[in-house]
Amino acid sequence: MNSRRFIITEIRERRDNEFLFGCSERVVASSEFQRLLSFIRNYGFIIEKIDERSLPYDNHADRLVGYKIRKEEEVKNNDEGMGN
């Protein structure tokens, strides 16, 4: 079976709304992930980290990382309903 080969002749910079992650990279510790969070915040979302004590461990006994993402207007409406 012949494998097809390609020569890359041109590359482009990633766009603001494109995010690239390596397969073996610890994603949440990467600068690209931080760029993703900033992009989401710029569009009116609030990102809250979930308390790690309430998250399970994965199959390698590593703690998971979690985030809650809400629209900024939703948070304002909840605050008004609580008398704030």
Buried (B, 14 or more C-beta within 10 A) or exposed (E): EEEEEEEEEEEEEEEEEEBEEEEEEEEEEBEBBEBBBEBBEEEEBBEEEEEEEEEEEEEEEEEEBBEEEEEEEEEEEEEEEEEE
